[in-house]
Amino acid sequence: MNPLGRDQRNQNLMRMGREMFDLLVIGGGITGAGVARDASSRGMRVAQVEANDFASGTSSRSSKLIHGGIRYLENMEFKLVFEALSERKTLFEIAPHLVHPMRFMIPIFKESRVTFFKMGLGMWLYDLLSLFQAPEIHKKLAAEQTLSTQKELKSNSLVGSYIYYDAYMDDDRLTIETIRSAAHFGAAVGNYIRVLSIEKMPDHYQVDVVDEVTQTQISIRTRQIVSCTGPWTDIFGSGIEKGWKKKLRPTKGIHIILPRNKLPLHQAIVMGAEKSNRIIFGIPRGDYLIVGTTDTDFPENPSGVHSDKADIDYLLQVLKSYFPESSIAASDIISSYSGVRPLVKDDSDTPNTTSREHLIFKDQMGIVHVTGGKYTTYRKMAEDAVLEVIKDLPYEKRYEYKNSRTHEPINDLVNESNYRDFISQDRNIEETKLAERYGPEALKIIKPLKTYSLLQREVAFHIDNTMCLTIPDFFLRRSGLFLYHRDHGLSKFQEISKVFRDKLNYSEKQVGEDLNTIHEAIKKEMGWKNASTTSS
């Protein structure tokens, strides 16, 4: 995998102002990353721009699951589930360091909306749609077996449970690794590049952008454009087209992070089946537990999304109903995070019955827009979008671009075989964690610059290889500092800032500005804590 640091970004900006591209991808979330990778892997000349940092929107704020979506069976969305389960298998193969199998339990009670028998039929259908290629097929447990597996569960009216397998992942890093792969295939990618205007010329588009780092304006020439702006689709679309008709029903989802010792789950738990078809997951990740998500309409600007006290209370209430003997309180929560789903507008009464199918369409200017869908199906969404782009090209061009290489490993240093071998080697705890997260590429972190701490070496790796331009980029998206530390990683700030001083010539002013940005992010997302204190 080639370096992708500040120097490469500068080179890419020069390319953007000089070359004629076959395709410009607007948006640096998982969908845009997938489109850029797919198109560039076919040999197309691709540029990709993101107004903020890569994965800074919804793509770093998911449930961090790769799954078929067991609840979509109830809505008869068999095609969506089949597609997602097929993509789950592909992601196991192409990103073994980012996507990992996980066992799930669905407890069923007498009052559950879905009966034990009906859920059993759903489990068989889920296995069938996966072509029986999950790590294991589902198992049925009686009430006694369920409690022996997870003794903290509510025993009153418990009928039994089902065990099945899906997967967990690192959402922000999967997005960034996909962008690295696009760059490896030749795409000119850049974060902090904001689109100012788009003008349609006779045989191409002229897209004026501004580099937010230097405030330099650039004109990009491209024959086609794909917009992957997620929950900002209607905002972006209304800015470039008069009479834009809204396409989205944006919904807000929040998650909380708890210490795992407060509720020692031995597998992920699927909750929320009693009164509605909303699903809440309890997901163990190392020493921590992720609980979420909510699903409520959010018609406001996605940039303003944050968790509030009502969201927190709701998730704690669900936990209490499933684990009545637990003593979890708001004060136990380490952190929360929130995002906005770009659901496609339909006639559904509630957000949780709105389809997760994706939508690809052209606007009046001929720009292709991609929205909706599930994180799990991003690779297939990207493929569909690129096929839409090339379908009207002359035959010789369609033939030239017919072969996508997105079934190949996302990182050419990490495949299923060498990943298993690498993580099985003896190391200390810190180096083992790095090995599990990065696979053989972890050697780029573990070996060099012994004058740096291991954390500082990881920071240096991201500055050089993932276009990590600011300290918040590392805190919020390339590490777990914000989510998994009570102080949100602030005790590590000086240690990390030293690397930015060394490698990016950071001034004291820049260090101070980045520290303020991190404080503002904490205040925005964790402001509900003050509300909880005030009301208690």
N, C-alpha and C positions, 0 to 999 in steps of 0.2 A: 504494500500500500504506500502510495507516494505521500510526501509531506503535504500538509495543508495548513500553513501558517500565514503570518502577516505578509511575507514576501510573495507567497503564491496568490494571496488576495490582491495585492497590488498588480501582479502580472495579469490576473483575471480582469481587473478593472481596465487595464490597457487593452486587453482583447475585446472587452465589451464595447469600447469606443472605436475599435478599428475594424472588426470583422462583421461579415454578414452571417447571421445565424439562421439555421433552419427552424429553430424553436426557442422561444423564451418562456421559461416557467416562472410565474409570479407566485411566491409563497414558499417558505422554507419549513413547513411542517411535514408530517409523514407522507401526505399525499403528494405534495410538490417534490419531496425527495424521491418518492417512487417514480414519478413521471420523468424527472431528470435522469434517474438511473436507467430506466427502461429505454428512453429515447437515445441517450448517449451510447448505451450498450449495442444499439442497432447501427451505430455509425453516424447518427445525426449530429450536426453541430449545434450544441445546446448551451444556452446561458440560463442561469437561475439566480433570482434575486429575492431577498427577504428583508423586510423593512426593519426588523429587530434582530434578535439572535435566532439561529436555527432552533426549532422546537420550543420557541418561547410562548406559544399559545396553547391550544388544546393538546398538542402532541406531547407535552410534558406533564399533563394533568389528568391522565386516564386512570383507570383502575389497575393499570399495569398488568393486564391479562391478555393472553392470546387464547380465544375460545370461540366455539361454534355458536354459543348463545342458546342454552337449553330452553329458555323461556320463549324464544321465537317460534318454537314448534307449536305452541298453543295458538299463535296467530297464523298458523299454516304457512309460515315462510320457509318452506323446505329448501328452496333453491338457495336462499341466503345462508342457511345453516350448513348445507352441503358444501357451498363455496368456502365458507369460513373454516370448516373442518379440513378441507383440502389444503387451504392456505396454511393452517396450523402445521400440517405435516411438512409442507415446503419450508416453513420458517425453522422448524427443528433442524432441517438439513443445511440451510444456508446461513443460519445465525446461531450456532450451538452455544456461543458464549453470551448470548443475549436472551434467548428463549429457552425455557427449561420446563420439563413436565412437572405438574403439581396435582396432588390428590385433593378431591373435593368431596364434601359430605352434604347431602340434602336431607335434613330431618323432616319427618312428616308427623303431624299431630292429628288428633281426631277432628279438630276444628279447622284444619288446613283447607284452603280453597281447592287444592288439587289432592285427590285421594291417593292413597298408597298404591292402589292398583293402576290408576291412570298414570302416575309418575313412573311406575315400572314399565308401562308401554312406551312412555317417552324415552326412558333410558335405553330400551332396545332399539328404538328408532334412531337415537343419537349415535349409538354404536354402528348401526347399519349405514347411516349417512357418512360416517367416518371411514366406511369400508373396513371396519374392525381394525383400524390402524392406530388406535390410541395405545399408550404404553400398556394398559390392561383394559379389558372390558369391565363393565360396571358390576358391582356386587350389591346384593340386597342384605340388609342387616335387620334383625328383629330389634325390638326395643332394648332388651337386655344387652345384646351385642353392641348396639349403638352407644349405650351408656358406659360400657366397658372400654369402648374406643375413645369416647369423649365424655368423661364423667361430669363435667361442669354443665352439660346441657340440661334443660328443663325436663324432668321425668314425668310430670303430670300430663296425662293424655297423649304421651308419646307412643306412636304406632311402630315406628322403625325409621330406617333411613336408607339411602342409596349412596354408594361410593362410586365415583367415576373420575376420569382424568381429563384435565385441560392443561393450560400452561401459564406461567408468569413470565414477565419480561421487564427490561429496562426501557421504558418508552422513549425518553429523551435521547438516550444513547443509540437506540435502534434508528431513530431519525437521523442522527448525526453520522452514524456509520454508513447509512444508505447514501447520504450526500457525499461522504468521502469516496464511496464506490463510484458515484456518478462522476466525480472529479477524476478518479482513476481511469475512467473510460473517456475522458477528454472534455467533460463539461466545464465551463467557466462559471464557478459558483461564488456567491458573495453574500455575506450577512451585512446588516445595517445599510442596505441600499434600498431606498424608498422610491416608488414610482410616483412621478409628478404628473405626467400626461401621456396619452397614447394618441397618435395620429395615423390614420389609414392612408397609405400611399398607393399608387397603382399596383405595385408588385411586392410591397412589403409594408411593415409597420415601423414607425419611428416612435420609440419609447424613451421619453426623457426621465432620467432618474437622478437622484442626488445621493452621493456617498455621505452618510451621516457622520462619518469619522472626520473627514476633511472638509465637508460642505462643498465638495466639487460636483458639478453637474456633468452628466454624460448622456449622450444620445446613443441608444442601442438600436441597431437595425436588425429586424428579424422577419422571416417570411410568415411565421405562425406564432400564436401565443396560446398558452394554457394557463388559466387562472386557477390556482389552488389556494384560495384565501380563507377556506374553512368558514368559521362563524362570521367572518367579515365579508362574505360573498355579497350580501345585499348592499352593504356600505360601499364596497369597491364597485359593484355593478352600477349603482345609482350615480356614482361619480364619473363614469365613462359613457353612460347611455341615458338619454332623456326618456322618460316614461318607463323606466325599469320596473318590472313587476316582481314583487318579493317571491323568493323561492324557498326561504327557510322558515323553520319553526325552531329557533335556538332554545336549548334547554340548559339549565345550570346543574352541574353535578359537583358535590364536594366529598372529600375524604378526610378522615382523621387518622393520625398515627399514634399508637399506644405502645407502651412497653409490653412485650409478650408475656412477661411474668405476671401481669395483671389478669391475663386470660390465656393460659397456656394451650393454645389450639395445636392439635397434632396433624391437622390438615385444614384446608380452607373450608369454611362453612358458608352455605348458601341460605340466607335468611329472607324473611319478608313474604312468605307464601300464604300466610294466614288470611290477610284481609284484602290484598291487592296483588296484581301481577308485577309489582315493582320488586326488583331483586336487590338485596343488600349482601355484599360479600364481607366476610372476615378472612383476611389473607395473611397468614404468617410469613414473614420475611426475616430470617435470621432472628435477631433479638427483638424484633418489632412486629406489630400487627397493624395492617392497613384495613380500615373499615369504611365502606362506601358502596354505592354512591347514591346521592339524592337525584331527583329527576323532576325539575320544576321549570316552567316557562321563564325565559329570560329575554325580553324584547329589547333590553338596553345594549349599549355598546359593550362588546365582549371585553374590552380593555379594563372595564371597571368591575369585573366579577371578583367577588371575595366571599369567604365563608361568613355566615352570621350566626347569631345565637340560636335562632330557630332551627337552622340546619344541624348544628351540633346537638341540640336537645333531641331532635328526631332520631339521629343515629344512636345516641346513648339510650334512648327509649327502646329501640329495636334490640340492641344488645341486652338490655335488662329483661326483655320479654323472653329471650332465648336462654339467657344465663342468669336466672333470678338470684342466685347466691353470690354472683360477682359483686364486687364493691367498686366498680369503675365509676369515676366521677370526672367532670370537666377538668379538674385540676390534674388528672393523670395524663391528659392529652399532651403529647410532645409537640405536635404541630398539626396543621390542617392545610389542605390545598384545594383549589377550586378551578373549574374550567367550564367552557361552554361548548356543547355539542352542536355541530352544524346539521341538524336533522332536516330532511326535506319536508316541506309543508305538504300535508295531506288532510284528509277529512277526519282524522282520529280525534276522539274527545279529550284524551289526556296525552301528555308527553310520553309516558311509558308504553302506550300502544301505537305511537308513531313509528313507522317503519324505519329500519336502519339500512334500507337499500340505498345505493348511491345513484346520483343523477349526473349525467353528462349532457351538456347542451351547448349550442352556439348562440351568441347574441347577435344583434343587428350588424355589428362590426366584423363578425366572423371569428371572434375570440371564443375559444372553447373553455367552458367552466366545468369544474369537477367539484361536487359537494356531496354531503351525506356520507353514508357508508359506515363501516366499522374499522377500527384500527387494524384488526386481524386481516381484513381483506385489502389492505392498502396496495399490495403488489398487483393484485388482479384489477383493482380500480385504475391503477396507473397504466397497466397494459391496455385496458379498454379505452382510456383517454388517448393514448398514443395511436392506437388503431383508428380512432376517430380523426386524429390529425392527419394521418397518412392516406386515408381512404380516397381522398380526392386528388392525390398527387398523380402525375403521369405514371404509366405502368412500370417504366424502368426504375423510377425512384421507389415505388412501392415494393418492387422486387429487391432493390438494394437494401431497404430497411425492414425486410420481412422477419428477420431472425432476432428475437430478444434473447439476452443472456442473463435474465434476472433469476433463473433457476440455479445459477452459479453462486458459490459462497459470497456473501456481502463483503467479507474481508479475505483477501487472497492468502492471508497468513493463518486463517482459522477455518478448519473443516471439522466434520464430526469425528474423524479418526484421531487427528493430532490433538484436538481439544481434550478428548477423554484421556489420552496418554499424558498430556501436559499437566492436567489438574490432579492426576494420581501421584505425582512426584512429591516427595517429602519437602516441606517448607515450614517456616514459622507462620503464625496465624495471619499476620498482616500480608505477607507475600502470597499466602494461599488465597486470601480474598481477592487480591489483584489477579491471580492466575485464573480464578473462576470468572471474573468479570471481563478479562481481556483475552484469555487464551494465550497462545504462544507470543502474541504481541506484548504481553506483560513484561517480557525480557527487556523491552525498550525502557521500561520504568524501573525494573529491579536492578539492572546492571550498572547504568552510567551514573556519573556525577555523585560520587559517594560523599562529597561535601554537603550535599543536600539531604534533607530527611526524605523518607519514602513519600510522604505527602507532597513535599516540594517537587520531587521527581515526577509525580503524577501530574501536578500543575504544569510543569515544563513540557511534559508529553502533550497535553491538550493545547498549549500555546502553539506548539510546533506542528500538530497533526489534526486538530479539529477546529481551527479558526476561532479559538477562544481569545477574544480581544479584550475582555474586561474581567475584573475580579468577580462581579456578579454572575457573569457567564459561567464561571467555574462553580461558584457557590450554589447557584439555583438550578443548573442543568447538567453539569458534567460530574457532579458528586452528590452524595447524600447529606451534605453538611446542613442544609436548611431543614430537611425533613426529619433527620434522625438524631439530632442533637438538641438538648433542652435549650441551649443558648444559640441554636441555629448556626453553630460553627463559628461564632464571633471570637471565641478564644483562640481560634486558628488564624485569625485575619492577618496578623503581622507576619506570621510564618509564610502565609501564602503571598502576601503583598511583596515580600522580598523577591520572589521569582519574577513578578511583573516589573519590578524595578530593574532587575538584572537583564531580562530578556526583551522587554518592550520599552526600556528607558522611562518607566513611569515616574512622573514628578510627584512631589508631596501633595500638590493640588489634586492630581488625578486620583491618588490613593484616598484622599479625603472625600472626593466626590463619589467614588465607588462605595466607600463605607456608608455614606449617606443614602445611596441607592439601596443598599442591602437593608439598612434600618427602615427605610420607607416600605420595602417589600414585606418585611416582618410586621410592621405596623398595619399595613393594608390587610394582610391575610390573617393575622392573629388578633385583630381588633376586637373580635367577639369576646376575648378573655376579659377585657375591661367591662363589657356589658354583663358578663356572668358575675364578675365581682360586685358590680353596682347593684345587681338584682338579688344577690344572695344575702 
